Amino acid sequence: MQTEGFWLTSADGMMVEIAANLMSQQRAGQIDNPARTLLVSTLIKLGFGPTERAKMKVMPKREEANPFAEFV
């Protein structure tokens, strides 16, 4: 399994910060419905919705050759 959000870049930093702040409010139970809607919308825009993930065409990460494999 790959790390969550591996497709994000530094250009997404502001949106990730907004999502993180809203998520902390959600987990603390201090969020109202408009803010919860904003959280869901932000996560979807970042590609965390199932439909958005299905649309992504991400190349699988190639494994690099281990230079020490011949010594094992």
Predicted model as a PDB file, atoms N, CA, C, CB and O in Angstrom, pLDDT in the B-factor column:
MODEL        1                                                                  
ATOM      1  N   MET A   1       0.846  -1.188   0.000  1.00 43.00           N  
ATOM      2  CA  MET A   1       0.000   0.000   0.000  1.00 43.00           C  
ATOM      3  C   MET A   1       0.882   1.237   0.000  1.00 43.00           C  
ATOM      4  CB  MET A   1      -0.958   0.006   1.221  1.00 43.00           C  
ATOM      5  O   MET A   1       1.912   1.282   0.672  1.00 43.00           O  
ATOM      6  N   GLN A   2       0.470   2.228  -0.752  1.00 57.00           N  
ATOM      7  CA  GLN A   2       1.255   3.441  -0.845  1.00 57.00           C  
ATOM      8  C   GLN A   2       0.787   4.455   0.185  1.00 57.00           C  
ATOM      9  CB  GLN A   2       1.170   4.027  -2.249  1.00 57.00           C  
ATOM     10  O   GLN A   2      -0.319   4.357   0.718  1.00 57.00           O  
ATOM     11  N   THR A   3       1.631   5.414   0.454  1.00 69.00           N  
ATOM     12  CA  THR A   3       1.316   6.470   1.401  1.00 69.00           C  
ATOM     13  C   THR A   3       0.175   7.325   0.879  1.00 69.00           C  
ATOM     14  CB  THR A   3       2.547   7.333   1.675  1.00 69.00           C  
ATOM     15  O   THR A   3       0.092   7.593  -0.320  1.00 69.00           O  
ATOM     16  N   GLU A   4      -0.704   7.754   1.775  1.00 74.00           N  
ATOM     17  CA  GLU A   4      -1.821   8.596   1.379  1.00 74.00           C  
ATOM     18  C   GLU A   4      -1.317   9.941   0.864  1.00 74.00           C  
ATOM     19  CB  GLU A   4      -2.786   8.798   2.555  1.00 74.00           C  
ATOM     20  O   GLU A   4      -0.398  10.530   1.432  1.00 74.00           O  
ATOM     21  N   GLY A   5      -1.916  10.409  -0.197  1.00 78.00           N  
ATOM     22  CA  GLY A   5      -1.595  11.730  -0.726  1.00 78.00           C  
ATOM     23  C   GLY A   5      -0.269  11.813  -1.456  1.00 78.00           C  
ATOM     24  O   GLY A   5       0.288  12.903  -1.587  1.00 78.00           O  
ATOM     25  N   PHE A   6       0.252  10.689  -1.937  1.00 80.00           N  
ATOM     26  CA  PHE A   6       1.551  10.703  -2.606  1.00 80.00           C  
ATOM     27  C   PHE A   6       1.536  11.530  -3.882  1.00 80.00           C  
ATOM     28  CB  PHE A   6       1.985   9.293  -2.921  1.00 80.00           C  
ATOM     29  O   PHE A   6       2.598  11.887  -4.392  1.00 80.00           O  
ATOM     30  N   TRP A   7       0.357  11.842  -4.410  1.00 82.00           N  
ATOM     31  CA  TRP A   7       0.233  12.599  -5.654  1.00 82.00           C  
ATOM     32  C   TRP A   7       0.293  14.112  -5.414  1.00 82.00           C  
ATOM     33  CB  TRP A   7      -1.074  12.238  -6.355  1.00 82.00           C  
ATOM     34  O   TRP A   7       0.378  14.881  -6.371  1.00 82.00           O  
ATOM     35  N   LEU A   8       0.250  14.544  -4.161  1.00 84.00           N  
ATOM     36  CA  LEU A   8       0.249  15.976  -3.857  1.00 84.00           C  
ATOM     37  C   LEU A   8       1.641  16.566  -4.054  1.00 84.00           C  
ATOM     38  CB  LEU A   8      -0.235  16.223  -2.417  1.00 84.00           C  
ATOM     39  O   LEU A   8       2.655  15.886  -3.899  1.00 84.00           O  
ATOM     40  N   THR A   9       1.660  17.853  -4.401  1.00 86.00           N  
ATOM     41  CA  THR A   9       2.930  18.554  -4.588  1.00 86.00           C  
ATOM     42  C   THR A   9       2.973  19.758  -3.653  1.00 86.00           C  
ATOM     43  CB  THR A   9       3.114  18.998  -6.072  1.00 86.00           C  
ATOM     44  O   THR A   9       2.016  20.016  -2.922  1.00 86.00           O  
ATOM     45  N   SER A  10       4.061  20.480  -3.675  1.00 88.00           N  
ATOM     46  CA  SER A  10       4.191  21.664  -2.822  1.00 88.00           C  
ATOM     47  C   SER A  10       3.155  22.730  -3.197  1.00 88.00           C  
ATOM     48  CB  SER A  10       5.613  22.247  -2.932  1.00 88.00           C  
ATOM     49  O   SER A  10       2.817  23.575  -2.368  1.00 88.00           O  
ATOM     50  N   ALA A  11       2.656  22.700  -4.418  1.00 89.00           N  
ATOM     51  CA  ALA A  11       1.627  23.658  -4.840  1.00 89.00           C  
ATOM     52  C   ALA A  11       0.307  23.428  -4.110  1.00 89.00           C  
ATOM     53  CB  ALA A  11       1.407  23.564  -6.349  1.00 89.00           C  
ATOM     54  O   ALA A  11      -0.543  24.317  -4.073  1.00 89.00           O  
ATOM     55  N   ASP A  12       0.132  22.252  -3.536  1.00 90.00           N  
ATOM     56  CA  ASP A  12      -1.092  21.920  -2.817  1.00 90.00           C  
ATOM     57  C   ASP A  12      -1.009  22.262  -1.328  1.00 90.00           C  
ATOM     58  CB  ASP A  12      -1.401  20.449  -2.987  1.00 90.00           C  
ATOM     59  O   ASP A  12      -1.943  21.983  -0.577  1.00 90.00           O  
ATOM     60  N   GLY A  13       0.082  22.851  -0.906  1.00 91.00           N  
ATOM     61  CA  GLY A  13       0.325  23.108   0.508  1.00 91.00           C  
ATOM     62  C   GLY A  13      -0.771  23.894   1.211  1.00 91.00           C  
ATOM     63  O   GLY A  13      -1.156  23.545   2.327  1.00 91.00           O  
ATOM     64  N   MET A  14      -1.273  24.929   0.593  1.00 93.00           N  
ATOM     65  CA  MET A  14      -2.308  25.756   1.219  1.00 93.00           C  
ATOM     66  C   MET A  14      -3.600  24.959   1.415  1.00 93.00           C  
ATOM     67  CB  MET A  14      -2.583  27.009   0.365  1.00 93.00           C  
ATOM     68  O   MET A  14      -4.236  25.045   2.465  1.00 93.00           O  
ATOM     69  N   MET A  15      -3.978  24.190   0.401  1.00 92.00           N  
ATOM     70  CA  MET A  15      -5.202  23.380   0.516  1.00 92.00           C  
ATOM     71  C   MET A  15      -5.036  22.302   1.586  1.00 92.00           C  
ATOM     72  CB  MET A  15      -5.554  22.729  -0.844  1.00 92.00           C  
ATOM     73  O   MET A  15      -5.978  22.010   2.322  1.00 92.00           O  
ATOM     74  N   VAL A  16      -3.857  21.717   1.675  1.00 92.00           N  
ATOM     75  CA  VAL A  16      -3.599  20.703   2.702  1.00 92.00           C  
ATOM     76  C   VAL A  16      -3.679  21.330   4.086  1.00 92.00           C  
ATOM     77  CB  VAL A  16      -2.217  20.044   2.491  1.00 92.00           C  
ATOM     78  O   VAL A  16      -4.204  20.717   5.015  1.00 92.00           O  
ATOM     79  N   GLU A  17      -3.166  22.538   4.230  1.00 94.00           N  
ATOM     80  CA  GLU A  17      -3.234  23.239   5.517  1.00 94.00           C  
ATOM     81  C   GLU A  17      -4.686  23.522   5.913  1.00 94.00           C  
ATOM     82  CB  GLU A  17      -2.437  24.558   5.453  1.00 94.00           C  
ATOM     83  O   GLU A  17      -5.064  23.345   7.072  1.00 94.00           O  
ATOM     84  N   ILE A  18      -5.482  23.953   4.963  1.00 93.00           N  
ATOM     85  CA  ILE A  18      -6.906  24.199   5.232  1.00 93.00           C  
ATOM     86  C   ILE A  18      -7.580  22.906   5.658  1.00 93.00           C  
ATOM     87  CB  ILE A  18      -7.615  24.790   3.985  1.00 93.00           C  
ATOM     88  O   ILE A  18      -8.328  22.882   6.636  1.00 93.00           O  
ATOM     89  N   ALA A  19      -7.317  21.834   4.927  1.00 93.00           N  
ATOM     90  CA  ALA A  19      -7.920  20.543   5.268  1.00 93.00           C  
ATOM     91  C   ALA A  19      -7.466  20.074   6.651  1.00 93.00           C  
ATOM     92  CB  ALA A  19      -7.561  19.488   4.209  1.00 93.00           C  
ATOM     93  O   ALA A  19      -8.265  19.528   7.412  1.00 93.00           O  
ATOM     94  N   ALA A  20      -6.200  20.280   6.976  1.00 94.00           N  
ATOM     95  CA  ALA A  20      -5.684  19.854   8.281  1.00 94.00           C  
ATOM     96  C   ALA A  20      -6.347  20.627   9.415  1.00 94.00           C  
ATOM     97  CB  ALA A  20      -4.163  20.038   8.342  1.00 94.00           C  
ATOM     98  O   ALA A  20      -6.703  20.046  10.440  1.00 94.00           O  
ATOM     99  N   ASN A  21      -6.513  21.933   9.233  1.00 95.00           N  
ATOM    100  CA  ASN A  21      -7.178  22.737  10.259  1.00 95.00           C  
ATOM    101  C   ASN A  21      -8.631  22.315  10.443  1.00 95.00           C  
ATOM    102  CB  ASN A  21      -7.109  24.219   9.897  1.00 95.00           C  
ATOM    103  O   ASN A  21      -9.106  22.197  11.572  1.00 95.00           O  
ATOM    104  N   LEU A  22      -9.325  22.091   9.355  1.00 95.00           N  
ATOM    105  CA  LEU A  22     -10.714  21.651   9.443  1.00 95.00           C  
ATOM    106  C   LEU A  22     -10.814  20.250  10.052  1.00 95.00           C  
ATOM    107  CB  LEU A  22     -11.364  21.671   8.056  1.00 95.00           C  
ATOM    108  O   LEU A  22     -11.739  19.965  10.813  1.00 95.00           O  
ATOM    109  N   MET A  23      -9.873  19.390   9.719  1.00 95.00           N  
ATOM    110  CA  MET A  23      -9.882  18.037  10.273  1.00 95.00           C  
ATOM    111  C   MET A  23      -9.638  18.071  11.782  1.00 95.00           C  
ATOM    112  CB  MET A  23      -8.820  17.164   9.580  1.00 95.00           C  
ATOM    113  O   MET A  23     -10.233  17.287  12.522  1.00 95.00           O  
ATOM    114  N   SER A  24      -8.775  18.963  12.239  1.00 96.00           N  
ATOM    115  CA  SER A  24      -8.534  19.056  13.683  1.00 96.00           C  
ATOM    116  C   SER A  24      -9.795  19.544  14.406  1.00 96.00           C  
ATOM    117  CB  SER A  24      -7.344  20.007  13.976  1.00 96.00           C  
ATOM    118  O   SER A  24     -10.080  19.097  15.517  1.00 96.00           O  
ATOM    119  N   GLN A  25     -10.546  20.455  13.787  1.00 95.00           N  
ATOM    120  CA  GLN A  25     -11.816  20.891  14.362  1.00 95.00           C  
ATOM    121  C   GLN A  25     -12.818  19.745  14.397  1.00 95.00           C  
ATOM    122  CB  GLN A  25     -12.388  22.069  13.568  1.00 95.00           C  
ATOM    123  O   GLN A  25     -13.549  19.580  15.373  1.00 95.00           O  
ATOM    124  N   GLN A  26     -12.847  18.956  13.328  1.00 95.00           N  
ATOM    125  CA  GLN A  26     -13.751  17.806  13.244  1.00 95.00           C  
ATOM    126  C   GLN A  26     -13.444  16.810  14.359  1.00 95.00           C  
ATOM    127  CB  GLN A  26     -13.635  17.119  11.862  1.00 95.00           C  
ATOM    128  O   GLN A  26     -14.352  16.332  15.040  1.00 95.00           O  
ATOM    129  N   ARG A  27     -12.177  16.503  14.540  1.00 96.00           N  
ATOM    130  CA  ARG A  27     -11.792  15.513  15.545  1.00 96.00           C  
ATOM    131  C   ARG A  27     -12.005  16.015  16.960  1.00 96.00           C  
ATOM    132  CB  ARG A  27     -10.346  15.122  15.361  1.00 96.00           C  
ATOM    133  O   ARG A  27     -12.210  15.218  17.875  1.00 96.00           O  
ATOM    134  N   ALA A  28     -11.960  17.333  17.153  1.00 96.00           N  
ATOM    135  CA  ALA A  28     -12.197  17.915  18.477  1.00 96.00           C  
ATOM    136  C   ALA A  28     -13.685  18.122  18.748  1.00 96.00           C  
ATOM    137  CB  ALA A  28     -11.460  19.245  18.607  1.00 96.00           C  
ATOM    138  O   ALA A  28     -14.073  18.527  19.843  1.00 96.00           O  
ATOM    139  N   GLY A  29     -14.511  17.841  17.745  1.00 94.00           N  
ATOM    140  CA  GLY A  29     -15.952  18.034  17.897  1.00 94.00           C  
ATOM    141  C   GLY A  29     -16.363  19.494  17.912  1.00 94.00           C  
ATOM    142  O   GLY A  29     -17.400  19.842  18.476  1.00 94.00           O  
ATOM    143  N   GLN A  30     -15.567  20.345  17.304  1.00 95.00           N  
ATOM    144  CA  GLN A  30     -15.816  21.789  17.298  1.00 95.00           C  
ATOM    145  C   GLN A  30     -16.090  22.305  15.896  1.00 95.00           C  
ATOM    146  CB  GLN A  30     -14.631  22.534  17.898  1.00 95.00           C  
ATOM    147  O   GLN A  30     -15.609  23.377  15.528  1.00 95.00           O  
ATOM    148  N   ILE A  31     -16.842  21.570  15.119  1.00 93.00           N  
ATOM    149  CA  ILE A  31     -17.077  21.965  13.728  1.00 93.00           C  
ATOM    150  C   ILE A  31     -18.580  22.045  13.490  1.00 93.00           C  
ATOM    151  CB  ILE A  31     -16.407  20.961  12.732  1.00 93.00           C  
ATOM    152  O   ILE A  31     -19.352  21.246  14.019  1.00 93.00           O  
ATOM    153  N   ASP A  32     -18.981  23.030  12.679  1.00 95.00           N  
ATOM    154  CA  ASP A  32     -20.397  23.147  12.328  1.00 95.00           C  
ATOM    155  C   ASP A  32     -20.587  22.588  10.911  1.00 95.00           C  
ATOM    156  CB  ASP A  32     -20.887  24.647  12.421  1.00 95.00           C  
ATOM    157  O   ASP A  32     -19.616  22.275  10.222  1.00 95.00           O  
ATOM    158  N   ASN A  33     -21.824  22.472  10.499  1.00 94.00           N  
ATOM    159  CA  ASN A  33     -22.100  21.849   9.208  1.00 94.00           C  
ATOM    160  C   ASN A  33     -21.488  22.577   8.011  1.00 94.00           C  
ATOM    161  CB  ASN A  33     -23.571  21.755   9.016  1.00 94.00           C  
ATOM    162  O   ASN A  33     -20.971  21.912   7.114  1.00 94.00           O  
ATOM    163  N   PRO A  34     -21.521  23.921   7.955  1.00 94.00           N  
ATOM    164  CA  PRO A  34     -20.861  24.569   6.806  1.00 94.00           C  
ATOM    165  C   PRO A  34     -19.358  24.274   6.750  1.00 94.00           C  
ATOM    166  CB  PRO A  34     -21.080  26.081   6.863  1.00 94.00           C  
ATOM    167  O   PRO A  34     -18.801  24.081   5.669  1.00 94.00           O  
ATOM    168  N   ALA A  35     -18.714  24.240   7.905  1.00 95.00           N  
ATOM    169  CA  ALA A  35     -17.284  23.940   7.924  1.00 95.00           C  
ATOM    170  C   ALA A  35     -17.034  22.481   7.552  1.00 95.00           C  
ATOM    171  CB  ALA A  35     -16.688  24.246   9.308  1.00 95.00           C  
ATOM    172  O   ALA A  35     -16.045  22.174   6.887  1.00 95.00           O  
ATOM    173  N   ARG A  36     -17.920  21.580   7.974  1.00 95.00           N  
ATOM    174  CA  ARG A  36     -17.790  20.165   7.614  1.00 95.00           C  
ATOM    175  C   ARG A  36     -17.942  19.994   6.108  1.00 95.00           C  
ATOM    176  CB  ARG A  36     -18.841  19.306   8.363  1.00 95.00           C  
ATOM    177  O   ARG A  36     -17.224  19.205   5.494  1.00 95.00           O  
ATOM    178  N   THR A  37     -18.866  20.725   5.517  1.00 95.00           N  
ATOM    179  CA  THR A  37     -19.045  20.686   4.067  1.00 95.00           C  
ATOM    180  C   THR A  37     -17.788  21.195   3.369  1.00 95.00           C  
ATOM    181  CB  THR A  37     -20.273  21.524   3.646  1.00 95.00           C  
ATOM    182  O   THR A  37     -17.367  20.637   2.356  1.00 95.00           O  
ATOM    183  N   LEU A  38     -17.193  22.247   3.907  1.00 95.00           N  
ATOM    184  CA  LEU A  38     -15.943  22.771   3.356  1.00 95.00           C  
ATOM    185  C   LEU A  38     -14.827  21.740   3.472  1.00 95.00           C  
ATOM    186  CB  LEU A  38     -15.541  24.069   4.073  1.00 95.00           C  
ATOM    187  O   LEU A  38     -14.027  21.595   2.548  1.00 95.00           O  
ATOM    188  N   LEU A  39     -14.760  21.024   4.586  1.00 95.00           N  
ATOM    189  CA  LEU A  39     -13.753  19.976   4.767  1.00 95.00           C  
ATOM    190  C   LEU A  39     -13.901  18.902   3.692  1.00 95.00           C  
ATOM    191  CB  LEU A  39     -13.871  19.345   6.172  1.00 95.00           C  
ATOM    192  O   LEU A  39     -12.925  18.531   3.040  1.00 95.00           O  
ATOM    193  N   VAL A  40     -15.109  18.412   3.512  1.00 94.00           N  
ATOM    194  CA  VAL A  40     -15.346  17.369   2.509  1.00 94.00           C  
ATOM    195  C   VAL A  40     -14.999  17.886   1.113  1.00 94.00           C  
ATOM    196  CB  VAL A  40     -16.819  16.892   2.554  1.00 94.00           C  
ATOM    197  O   VAL A  40     -14.371  17.177   0.327  1.00 94.00           O  
ATOM    198  N   SER A  41     -15.400  19.099   0.809  1.00 94.00           N  
ATOM    199  CA  SER A  41     -15.106  19.696  -0.490  1.00 94.00           C  
ATOM    200  C   SER A  41     -13.602  19.829  -0.706  1.00 94.00           C  
ATOM    201  CB  SER A  41     -15.778  21.065  -0.610  1.00 94.00           C  
ATOM    202  O   SER A  41     -13.100  19.541  -1.793  1.00 94.00           O  
ATOM    203  N   THR A  42     -12.892  20.261   0.315  1.00 93.00           N  
ATOM    204  CA  THR A  42     -11.438  20.419   0.218  1.00 93.00           C  
ATOM    205  C   THR A  42     -10.762  19.073  -0.004  1.00 93.00           C  
ATOM    206  CB  THR A  42     -10.881  21.088   1.485  1.00 93.00           C  
ATOM    207  O   THR A  42      -9.865  18.956  -0.838  1.00 93.00           O  
ATOM    208  N   LEU A  43     -11.189  18.058   0.739  1.00 92.00           N  
ATOM    209  CA  LEU A  43     -10.602  16.726   0.574  1.00 92.00           C  
ATOM    210  C   LEU A  43     -10.860  16.173  -0.824  1.00 92.00           C  
ATOM    211  CB  LEU A  43     -11.160  15.767   1.624  1.00 92.00           C  
ATOM    212  O   LEU A  43      -9.990  15.537  -1.418  1.00 92.00           O  
ATOM    213  N   ILE A  44     -12.061  16.420  -1.342  1.00 91.00           N  
ATOM    214  CA  ILE A  44     -12.379  15.965  -2.696  1.00 91.00           C  
ATOM    215  C   ILE A  44     -11.495  16.676  -3.714  1.00 91.00           C  
ATOM    216  CB  ILE A  44     -13.869  16.209  -3.017  1.00 91.00           C  
ATOM    217  O   ILE A  44     -10.986  16.046  -4.641  1.00 91.00           O  
ATOM    218  N   LYS A  45     -11.309  17.986  -3.547  1.00 90.00           N  
ATOM    219  CA  LYS A  45     -10.458  18.739  -4.480  1.00 90.00           C  
ATOM    220  C   LYS A  45      -9.014  18.251  -4.440  1.00 90.00           C  
ATOM    221  CB  LYS A  45     -10.509  20.237  -4.154  1.00 90.00           C  
ATOM    222  O   LYS A  45      -8.293  18.339  -5.434  1.00 90.00           O  
ATOM    223  N   LEU A  46      -8.597  17.736  -3.286  1.00 89.00           N  
ATOM    224  CA  LEU A  46      -7.234  17.220  -3.164  1.00 89.00           C  
ATOM    225  C   LEU A  46      -7.107  15.779  -3.672  1.00 89.00           C  
ATOM    226  CB  LEU A  46      -6.784  17.293  -1.714  1.00 89.00           C  
ATOM    227  O   LEU A  46      -6.009  15.224  -3.695  1.00 89.00           O  
ATOM    228  N   GLY A  47      -8.221  15.180  -4.076  1.00 87.00           N  
ATOM    229  CA  GLY A  47      -8.177  13.848  -4.650  1.00 87.00           C  
ATOM    230  C   GLY A  47      -8.435  12.724  -3.670  1.00 87.00           C  
ATOM    231  O   GLY A  47      -8.100  11.575  -3.957  1.00 87.00           O  
ATOM    232  N   PHE A  48      -9.026  13.025  -2.509  1.00 88.00           N  
ATOM    233  CA  PHE A  48      -9.264  12.008  -1.506  1.00 88.00           C  
ATOM    234  C   PHE A  48     -10.651  11.380  -1.588  1.00 88.00           C  
ATOM    235  CB  PHE A  48      -9.064  12.593  -0.157  1.00 88.00           C  
ATOM    236  O   PHE A  48     -11.002  10.567  -0.733  1.00 88.00           O  
ATOM    237  N   GLY A  49     -11.437  11.730  -2.579  1.00 87.00           N  
ATOM    238  CA  GLY A  49     -12.730  11.082  -2.781  1.00 87.00           C  
ATOM    239  C   GLY A  49     -12.541   9.861  -3.669  1.00 87.00           C  
ATOM    240  O   GLY A  49     -11.628   9.837  -4.494  1.00 87.00           O  
ATOM    241  N   PRO A  50     -13.386   8.850  -3.515  1.00 84.00           N  
ATOM    242  CA  PRO A  50     -13.224   7.645  -4.334  1.00 84.00           C  
ATOM    243  C   PRO A  50     -13.336   7.901  -5.829  1.00 84.00           C  
ATOM    244  CB  PRO A  50     -14.242   6.628  -3.936  1.00 84.00           C  
ATOM    245  O   PRO A  50     -12.620   7.279  -6.614  1.00 84.00           O  
ATOM    246  N   THR A  51     -14.208   8.791  -6.231  1.00 87.00           N  
ATOM    247  CA  THR A  51     -14.360   9.104  -7.657  1.00 87.00           C  
ATOM    248  C   THR A  51     -13.106   9.770  -8.196  1.00 87.00           C  
ATOM    249  CB  THR A  51     -15.579  10.010  -7.887  1.00 87.00           C  
ATOM    250  O   THR A  51     -12.656   9.461  -9.300  1.00 87.00           O  
ATOM    251  N   GLU A  52     -12.542  10.690  -7.411  1.00 84.00           N  
ATOM    252  CA  GLU A  52     -11.336  11.401  -7.844  1.00 84.00           C  
ATOM    253  C   GLU A  52     -10.150  10.450  -7.940  1.00 84.00           C  
ATOM    254  CB  GLU A  52     -11.013  12.551  -6.879  1.00 84.00           C  
ATOM    255  O   GLU A  52      -9.350  10.541  -8.872  1.00 84.00           O  
ATOM    256  N   ARG A  53     -10.035   9.540  -6.980  1.00 79.00           N  
ATOM    257  CA  ARG A  53      -8.926   8.575  -7.020  1.00 79.00           C  
ATOM    258  C   ARG A  53      -9.051   7.667  -8.239  1.00 79.00           C  
ATOM    259  CB  ARG A  53      -8.892   7.728  -5.727  1.00 79.00           C  
ATOM    260  O   ARG A  53      -8.044   7.293  -8.841  1.00 79.00           O  
ATOM    261  N   ALA A  54     -10.273   7.312  -8.602  1.00 80.00           N  
ATOM    262  CA  ALA A  54     -10.474   6.442  -9.759  1.00 80.00           C  
ATOM    263  C   ALA A  54     -10.063   7.137 -11.054  1.00 80.00           C  
ATOM    264  CB  ALA A  54     -11.936   6.001  -9.843  1.00 80.00           C  
ATOM    265  O   ALA A  54      -9.671   6.469 -12.011  1.00 80.00           O  
ATOM    266  N   LYS A  55     -10.144   8.461 -11.099  1.00 83.00           N  
ATOM    267  CA  LYS A  55      -9.786   9.220 -12.295  1.00 83.00           C  
ATOM    268  C   LYS A  55      -8.286   9.376 -12.459  1.00 83.00           C  
ATOM    269  CB  LYS A  55     -10.430  10.578 -12.253  1.00 83.00           C  
ATOM    270  O   LYS A  55      -7.814   9.674 -13.556  1.00 83.00           O  
ATOM    271  N   MET A  56      -7.527   9.181 -11.388  1.00 77.00           N  
ATOM    272  CA  MET A  56      -6.080   9.402 -11.443  1.00 77.00           C  
ATOM    273  C   MET A  56      -5.392   8.302 -12.230  1.00 77.00           C  
ATOM    274  CB  MET A  56      -5.493   9.482 -10.033  1.00 77.00           C  
ATOM    275  O   MET A  56      -5.711   7.119 -12.109  1.00 77.00           O  
ATOM    276  N   LYS A  57      -4.457   8.725 -13.022  1.00 72.00           N  
ATOM    277  CA  LYS A  57      -3.637   7.787 -13.760  1.00 72.00           C  
ATOM    278  C   LYS A  57      -2.211   7.952 -13.239  1.00 72.00           C  
ATOM    279  CB  LYS A  57      -3.728   8.027 -15.319  1.00 72.00           C  
ATOM    280  O   LYS A  57      -1.399   8.685 -13.804  1.00 72.00           O  
ATOM    281  N   VAL A  58      -1.938   7.253 -12.151  1.00 64.00           N  
ATOM    282  CA  VAL A  58      -0.634   7.359 -11.504  1.00 64.00           C  
ATOM    283  C   VAL A  58       0.201   6.155 -11.892  1.00 64.00           C  
ATOM    284  CB  VAL A  58      -0.776   7.460  -9.959  1.00 64.00           C  
ATOM    285  O   VAL A  58      -0.242   5.011 -11.789  1.00 64.00           O  
ATOM    286  N   MET A  59       1.397   6.426 -12.333  1.00 63.00           N  
ATOM    287  CA  MET A  59       2.291   5.347 -12.716  1.00 63.00           C  
ATOM    288  C   MET A  59       2.791   4.649 -11.448  1.00 63.00           C  
ATOM    289  CB  MET A  59       3.483   5.885 -13.570  1.00 63.00           C  
ATOM    290  O   MET A  59       3.136   5.313 -10.470  1.00 63.00           O  
ATOM    291  N   PRO A  60       2.830   3.316 -11.461  1.00 63.00           N  
ATOM    292  CA  PRO A  60       3.344   2.616 -10.284  1.00 63.00           C  
ATOM    293  C   PRO A  60       4.814   2.947 -10.064  1.00 63.00           C  
ATOM    294  CB  PRO A  60       3.159   1.098 -10.433  1.00 63.00           C  
ATOM    295  O   PRO A  60       5.576   3.134 -11.012  1.00 63.00           O  
ATOM    296  N   LYS A  61       5.184   3.014  -8.817  1.00 66.00           N  
ATOM    297  CA  LYS A  61       6.562   3.346  -8.472  1.00 66.00           C  
ATOM    298  C   LYS A  61       7.467   2.168  -8.823  1.00 66.00           C  
ATOM    299  CB  LYS A  61       6.687   3.709  -6.964  1.00 66.00           C  
ATOM    300  O   LYS A  61       7.224   1.031  -8.417  1.00 66.00           O  
ATOM    301  N   ARG A  62       8.512   2.468  -9.585  1.00 70.00           N  
ATOM    302  CA  ARG A  62       9.445   1.418  -9.967  1.00 70.00           C  
ATOM    303  C   ARG A  62      10.403   1.163  -8.816  1.00 70.00           C  
ATOM    304  CB  ARG A  62      10.219   1.798 -11.254  1.00 70.00           C  
ATOM    305  O   ARG A  62      10.881   2.090  -8.162  1.00 70.00           O  
ATOM    306  N   GLU A  63      10.668  -0.105  -8.586  1.00 74.00           N  
ATOM    307  CA  GLU A  63      11.634  -0.446  -7.551  1.00 74.00           C  
ATOM    308  C   GLU A  63      13.032  -0.263  -8.111  1.00 74.00           C  
ATOM    309  CB  GLU A  63      11.426  -1.899  -7.041  1.00 74.00           C  
ATOM    310  O   GLU A  63      13.332  -0.697  -9.223  1.00 74.00           O  
ATOM    311  N   GLU A  64      13.886   0.388  -7.326  1.00 76.00           N  
ATOM    312  CA  GLU A  64      15.257   0.585  -7.750  1.00 76.00           C  
ATOM    313  C   GLU A  64      16.060  -0.671  -7.452  1.00 76.00           C  
ATOM    314  CB  GLU A  64      15.878   1.813  -7.056  1.00 76.00           C  
ATOM    315  O   GLU A  64      15.794  -1.376  -6.478  1.00 76.00           O  
ATOM    316  N   ALA A  65      17.037  -0.942  -8.294  1.00 78.00           N  
ATOM    317  CA  ALA A  65      17.884  -2.103  -8.083  1.00 78.00           C  
ATOM    318  C   ALA A  65      18.735  -1.907  -6.828  1.00 78.00           C  
ATOM    319  CB  ALA A  65      18.778  -2.354  -9.315  1.00 78.00           C  
ATOM    320  O   ALA A  65      19.265  -0.824  -6.585  1.00 78.00           O  
ATOM    321  N   ASN A  66      18.853  -2.964  -6.047  1.00 78.00           N  
ATOM    322  CA  ASN A  66      19.653  -2.921  -4.837  1.00 78.00           C  
ATOM    323  C   ASN A  66      21.100  -3.253  -5.216  1.00 78.00           C  
ATOM    324  CB  ASN A  66      19.101  -3.915  -3.754  1.00 78.00           C  
ATOM    325  O   ASN A  66      21.377  -4.373  -5.647  1.00 78.00           O  
ATOM    326  N   PRO A  67      22.021  -2.306  -5.065  1.00 78.00           N  
ATOM    327  CA  PRO A  67      23.402  -2.578  -5.479  1.00 78.00           C  
ATOM    328  C   PRO A  67      24.081  -3.646  -4.618  1.00 78.00           C  
ATOM    329  CB  PRO A  67      24.213  -1.298  -5.428  1.00 78.00           C  
ATOM    330  O   PRO A  67      25.126  -4.165  -5.012  1.00 78.00           O  
ATOM    331  N   PHE A  68      23.529  -3.980  -3.478  1.00 81.00           N  
ATOM    332  CA  PHE A  68      24.122  -4.974  -2.594  1.00 81.00           C  
ATOM    333  C   PHE A  68      23.464  -6.348  -2.721  1.00 81.00           C  
ATOM    334  CB  PHE A  68      24.034  -4.502  -1.167  1.00 81.00           C  
ATOM    335  O   PHE A  68      23.846  -7.278  -2.011  1.00 81.00           O  
ATOM    336  N   ALA A  69      22.484  -6.488  -3.610  1.00 77.00           N  
ATOM    337  CA  ALA A  69      21.735  -7.745  -3.759  1.00 77.00           C  
ATOM    338  C   ALA A  69      22.649  -8.911  -4.132  1.00 77.00           C  
ATOM    339  CB  ALA A  69      20.643  -7.586  -4.820  1.00 77.00           C  
ATOM    340  O   ALA A  69      22.404 -10.043  -3.714  1.00 77.00           O  
ATOM    341  N   GLU A  70      23.687  -8.653  -4.906  1.00 77.00           N  
ATOM    342  CA  GLU A  70      24.567  -9.742  -5.327  1.00 77.00           C  
ATOM    343  C   GLU A  70      25.400 -10.296  -4.179  1.00 77.00           C  
ATOM    344  CB  GLU A  70      25.482  -9.267  -6.433  1.00 77.00           C  
ATOM    345  O   GLU A  70      25.942 -11.396  -4.285  1.00 77.00           O  
ATOM    346  N   PHE A  71      25.512  -9.544  -3.076  1.00 80.00           N  
ATOM    347  CA  PHE A  71      26.315  -9.991  -1.943  1.00 80.00           C  
ATOM    348  C   PHE A  71      25.509 -10.761  -0.897  1.00 80.00           C  
ATOM    349  CB  PHE A  71      26.971  -8.806  -1.296  1.00 80.00           C  
ATOM    350  O   PHE A  71      26.075 -11.290   0.060  1.00 80.00           O  
ATOM    351  N   VAL A  72      24.190 -10.823  -1.077  1.00 67.00           N  
ATOM    352  CA  VAL A  72      23.342 -11.484  -0.086  1.00 67.00           C  
ATOM    353  C   VAL A  72      23.269 -12.960  -0.333  1.00 67.00           C  
ATOM    354  CB  VAL A  72      21.951 -10.898  -0.090  1.00 67.00           C  
ATOM    355  O   VAL A  72      22.597 -13.678   0.408  1.00 67.00           O  
TER     356      VAL A  72                                                      
ENDMDL                                                                          
END                                                                             
